Amino acid sequence: MDKESQDIYQVYVLEDLKNLGELSHPVRAGLLERLLVRNISLNRLHANPDDEFSDPATGPNYEIVGNYRQKFVKCRMYHIKPDTDPLTVEKLSTGGYRLLNGHHRWMAMRMINMKRTRITIVNTIPASKIISAIEKSENDKCISFDLDEVLICDGKSVAADRSPRFPFNLIYRERIRQSIGACFKELGRLGFDIWVYTGSYRSKGYMEGLLRHHRAKVDGIMNGLKAKRPGSGISKAFKDKYKVIVHADNDSVVWIDTGTREFEDIKVSSDDDWASQVIQKVRQQMSGKVTR
């Protein structure tokens, strides 16, 4: 690490996080703020303490930082805007915004004394609310689905439900795998809490609305998982609450007994009958007659 990089990292990451302290926490940003605040001073941005970037033992990838720095310098030289996505941030209680995605770009901007940058403000679901929802449940079994990798599909390689009617099809453009609504309804009848998660920063309201238009009722939603630290308590809350945890993937249903810590990896096919297969395998596992 060269001296300049070391100074930037020490001042704008380590010292800044120390000055913010534990009292600074994410708060909900209103709709108008999320729509209107698109370009801000770099002085209002702070690193995320839960990101590996902010851990001195890991820290930034300085090759990536250097590549971004060169790109931004060239853009400045030719008076053109950098062809990069806005930094993804969340609002902080003490003012300013915490980075969720874009730490390396942010550091490169700091190194060439850029003053302002584009941002996208999102609201992540706090770990405390996720844990509270788990603890309030009356069920002792849950099943989880990955929104990005499993539920959303292209409608070509995997059959999709019909798009919502106008004008909702203009809001919810993503396609949802066929028969998910019926699948979720039956799993709920079998006594499962249904959790949908995503590593992206889609809002809770958007995800609920998208699934609701496919009659897919869920008990819990988790977004921005890549911004939540491993020690957030979410995994422990799931293990403490549920005797059985199931994860439905494109080609398997993983059944975990949290008491014995034993698990079964039950194969399914990612074809158009996937939802029916998931229900069938869950029923068989509950009755002890699963066919692998």
Stockholm file with secondary structure:
# STOCKHOLM 1.0

chainA/1-292         MDKESQDIYQVYVLEDLKNLGELSHPVRAGLLERLLVRNISLNRLHANPDDEFSDPATGPNYEIVGNYRQKFVKCRMYHIKPDTDPLTVEKLSTGGYRLLNGHHRWMAMRMINMKRTRITIVNTIPASKIISAIEKSENDKCISFDLDEVLICDGKSVAADRSPRFPFNLIYRERIRQSIGACFKELGRLGFDIWVYTGSYRSKGYMEGLLRHHRAKVDGIMNGLKAKRPGSGISKAFKDKYKVIVHADNDSVVWIDTGTREFEDIKVSSDDDWASQVIQKVRQQMSGKVTR
#=GR chainA/1-292 SS CCHHHHHHHIIIIIIHHHHHCTTCCBCCCCHHHHHHCCEEEGGGEECCTTSGGGCTTTCCCHHHHHHHHHHHHHHHHTTCCCCCCCEEEEEBTTSSEEEEECHHHHHHHHHTTCCEEEEEECCCCCHHHHHHHHHHCCCSEEEEEEIIIIIEECSSSSCBCCCCCTTHHHHCCSEEBTTHHHHHHHHHHTTEEEEEECSSCCCHHHHHHHHHTTTCCCSEEECCGGGSCGGGSHHHHHHHHCSEEEEECSSEEEEEETTTTEEEEEECCCSTTHHHHHHHHHHHHHHTCCCC
#=GC SS_cons         CCHHHHHHHIIIIIIHHHHHCTTCCBCCCCHHHHHHCCEEEGGGEECCTTSGGGCTTTCCCHHHHHHHHHHHHHHHHTTCCCCCCCEEEEEBTTSSEEEEECHHHHHHHHHTTCCEEEEEECCCCCHHHHHHHHHHCCCSEEEEEEIIIIIEECSSSSCBCCCCCTTHHHHCCSEEBTTHHHHHHHHHHTTEEEEEECSSCCCHHHHHHHHHTTTCCCSEEECCGGGSCGGGSHHHHHHHHCSEEEEECSSEEEEEETTTTEEEEEECCCSTTHHHHHHHHHHHHHHTCCCC
//
